[in-house]
Amino acid sequence: MTYTEIKTIHGRKYKYLRKSIREGNKVRHITIKCLGPVHPIYKTGKSRKTNASIYVRFLQQEEIKILKKTTRSNGAFTRDRAKILLLSLKGYTAKKIAEKIDCEVRKVRKTIKAFNKIDLKSLERGKAKGAEPRFTKGQRVEILQIVSTDPMTLGLPYTTWSLRKLKKYLIDQNIVDYISIYTIREILKSEKMKINVNIRVGNNKGYL
């Protein structure tokens, strides 16, 4: 017999499809799949992309143990994904997780979706299918235009950019949902920027 059951996890209620199986004189209950949160959370405000938050499905204790162990892995690929899943389990939104581990929001969403679909296999690095652009051409052009502009003309209280200041400005102005300092540096390097600002574009780190 199948039925639905509601469980409260970290303060949020989730609906699960369950099944009862009789084994001799005993009845065992198993979870077939998670049907999602009882009350989905939706973002409001200035977000220009999807407004629905995404969270990891209900995790079994064994899965949690594996993920916690994986966060100590030497491989950044699996380590970061394990951290993303555990933070999502605690109720953090994709944007908050991206800020905590300094990565792109789309990486967080992709990691959670992959895990919800194929479980722990999603922690394994697959074959590269060709790098997809992290940002649209329009966003990249806008970033380059801003870094070439005197900050004071934008109403900012300083005369030169730093990578950290540029990152904050891009997010505050909703030009990007999130961007890491590393990505900013790579965009500038790819365009061979030679501008008189307080940013080193080569292998050196930007002034923070």
C-alpha positions as CSV (number, residue, x, y, z in Angstrom):
1,M,0.0,0.0,0.0
2,T,1.3,3.4,-0.9
3,Y,0.6,6.6,1.0
4,T,2.0,10.1,1.6
5,E,3.8,11.2,4.7
6,I,5.0,14.7,5.8
7,K,8.3,15.0,7.6
8,T,9.8,18.1,9.1
9,I,13.5,18.6,8.3
10,H,15.5,21.6,9.6
11,G,12.2,23.4,10.2
12,R,10.7,22.8,6.7
13,K,8.0,20.3,5.9
14,Y,8.5,17.8,3.0
15,K,6.0,15.4,1.5
16,Y,7.2,11.8,0.7
17,L,5.6,9.0,-1.2
18,R,5.9,5.9,1.1
19,K,5.0,2.2,0.7
20,S,4.1,-0.5,3.3
21,I,5.6,-3.9,2.8
22,R,4.6,-6.9,4.9
23,E,7.4,-9.3,5.8
24,G,5.9,-12.2,7.7
25,N,4.2,-10.7,10.8
26,K,6.0,-7.4,10.5
27,V,5.2,-4.4,8.3
28,R,8.1,-2.4,6.9
29,H,7.8,1.2,5.6
30,I,10.0,2.4,2.8
31,T,10.4,5.8,1.0
32,I,9.7,5.7,-2.7
33,K,10.5,9.3,-3.5
34,C,10.4,12.9,-2.2
35,L,7.5,14.9,-3.6
36,G,9.0,18.2,-2.6
37,P,8.3,20.8,0.1
38,V,4.8,21.2,1.4
39,H,5.2,25.0,1.1
40,P,7.6,25.9,-1.7
41,I,9.7,29.0,-1.2
42,Y,9.8,31.5,-4.0
43,K,12.2,34.4,-4.3
44,T,10.8,37.9,-4.7
45,G,12.4,41.2,-5.6
46,K,14.8,42.1,-8.4
47,S,15.9,38.6,-9.5
48,R,15.9,38.5,-13.2
49,K,16.2,34.7,-13.5
50,T,14.2,31.8,-12.1
51,N,12.4,32.8,-8.9
52,A,12.0,29.3,-7.4
53,S,14.5,28.2,-4.8
54,I,15.8,24.7,-5.2
55,Y,16.8,22.3,-2.3
56,V,18.3,18.9,-2.0
57,R,15.9,16.0,-1.5
58,F,15.6,14.2,1.8
59,L,19.0,12.5,2.7
60,Q,19.4,9.2,4.4
61,Q,21.8,9.1,7.3
62,E,24.3,7.0,5.3
63,E,24.2,9.6,2.5
64,I,24.9,12.4,5.0
65,K,27.9,10.4,6.4
66,I,29.3,10.0,2.9
67,L,28.9,13.7,2.0
68,K,30.5,14.8,5.3
69,K,33.5,12.5,4.5
70,T,33.6,13.8,1.0
71,T,34.0,17.4,2.2
72,R,37.5,16.4,3.4
73,S,38.4,15.0,-0.1
74,N,41.5,16.3,-1.9
75,G,39.5,16.7,-5.1
76,A,37.9,20.1,-5.3
77,F,35.2,18.9,-7.7
78,T,33.6,16.4,-5.3
79,R,34.5,18.4,-2.2
80,D,32.6,21.5,-3.3
81,R,29.6,19.5,-4.4
82,A,29.4,17.7,-1.1
83,K,29.5,21.1,0.7
84,I,26.7,22.4,-1.5
85,L,24.4,19.5,-0.8
86,L,25.0,19.7,3.0
87,L,24.3,23.4,3.1
88,S,21.2,22.9,1.0
89,L,20.0,20.3,3.5
90,K,20.3,23.0,6.2
91,G,17.9,25.2,4.3
92,Y,20.4,27.6,2.6
93,T,19.2,29.0,-0.7
94,A,21.3,28.6,-3.8
95,K,22.5,32.2,-3.7
96,K,23.6,32.0,-0.1
97,I,25.4,28.7,-0.7
98,A,27.3,30.3,-3.7
99,E,28.3,33.2,-1.4
100,K,29.6,30.8,1.3
101,I,31.8,28.7,-1.0
102,D,32.6,31.4,-3.5
103,C,31.2,29.9,-6.7
104,E,28.5,30.6,-9.3
105,V,24.8,30.2,-8.4
106,R,24.3,28.1,-11.5
107,K,26.9,25.6,-10.2
108,V,24.9,25.3,-7.0
109,R,21.6,24.7,-8.8
110,K,23.2,22.3,-11.2
111,T,24.8,20.3,-8.4
112,I,21.5,20.0,-6.5
113,K,19.5,19.0,-9.6
114,A,22.0,16.4,-10.5
115,F,22.0,14.9,-7.0
116,N,18.2,14.8,-6.9
117,K,18.2,13.0,-10.2
118,I,21.1,10.5,-9.9
119,D,22.0,10.5,-6.2
120,L,25.7,10.1,-5.2
121,K,26.8,9.4,-8.8
122,S,26.5,13.1,-9.3
123,L,29.7,13.5,-7.2
124,E,31.7,11.8,-10.0
125,R,33.3,14.0,-12.6
126,G,31.9,13.2,-16.0
127,K,33.5,13.7,-19.4
128,A,33.8,17.3,-20.5
129,K,31.1,18.3,-23.1
130,G,32.7,21.6,-23.9
131,A,32.9,24.6,-21.7
132,E,29.7,26.6,-21.5
133,P,30.0,30.4,-21.1
134,R,29.3,31.4,-17.5
135,F,27.8,34.7,-18.5
136,T,26.1,36.1,-21.6
137,K,28.0,38.2,-24.1
138,G,26.0,41.2,-22.9
139,Q,27.0,40.7,-19.3
140,R,30.7,40.3,-20.2
141,V,30.6,43.5,-22.3
142,E,28.9,45.3,-19.4
143,I,31.6,44.1,-16.9
144,L,34.4,45.3,-19.2
145,Q,32.7,48.7,-19.6
146,I,32.4,49.1,-15.9
147,V,36.0,48.2,-15.1
148,S,37.1,50.7,-17.7
149,T,35.0,53.4,-16.0
150,D,36.2,55.8,-13.2
151,P,34.3,54.6,-10.1
152,M,33.6,58.1,-9.0
153,T,31.6,58.8,-12.1
154,L,29.3,56.0,-10.9
155,G,28.8,57.7,-7.6
156,L,31.3,55.5,-5.7
157,P,33.7,57.0,-3.0
158,Y,36.9,55.7,-4.5
159,T,38.9,56.4,-7.7
160,T,40.2,52.9,-8.6
161,W,38.7,49.4,-8.8
162,S,39.8,46.4,-6.8
163,L,38.5,42.9,-7.6
164,R,36.5,42.8,-4.4
165,K,35.0,46.3,-5.1
166,L,34.1,45.3,-8.6
167,K,32.5,42.1,-7.5
168,K,30.3,43.9,-4.9
169,Y,29.3,46.5,-7.5
170,L,28.2,43.9,-10.1
171,I,26.1,42.1,-7.6
172,D,24.6,45.2,-6.0
173,Q,23.6,46.5,-9.4
174,N,22.0,43.2,-10.4
175,I,24.3,42.9,-13.4
176,V,25.0,39.3,-12.2
177,D,23.3,37.1,-9.6
178,Y,26.8,36.2,-8.3
179,I,30.4,36.3,-9.6
180,S,33.6,35.1,-8.0
181,I,36.8,37.1,-7.9
182,Y,38.5,34.3,-9.8
183,T,35.9,34.6,-12.6
184,I,36.3,38.4,-12.8
185,R,40.1,37.9,-13.2
186,E,39.5,35.3,-15.9
187,I,37.2,37.6,-17.9
188,L,39.7,40.4,-17.8
189,K,42.5,38.1,-18.8
190,S,40.5,36.7,-21.7
191,E,40.0,40.2,-23.1
192,K,43.7,41.1,-22.5
193,M,42.6,44.2,-20.5
194,K,45.3,46.9,-20.2
195,I,43.7,49.5,-18.1
196,N,45.0,51.9,-15.5
197,V,43.1,50.5,-12.5
198,N,44.1,49.0,-9.2
199,I,43.8,45.4,-10.5
200,R,46.5,43.0,-11.6
201,V,45.2,40.8,-14.3
202,G,48.0,38.3,-14.8
203,N,48.8,35.5,-12.5
204,N,49.0,37.9,-9.5
205,K,46.1,38.4,-7.2
206,G,44.0,41.6,-7.3
207,Y,44.3,44.1,-4.5
208,L,41.5,43.3,-2.0
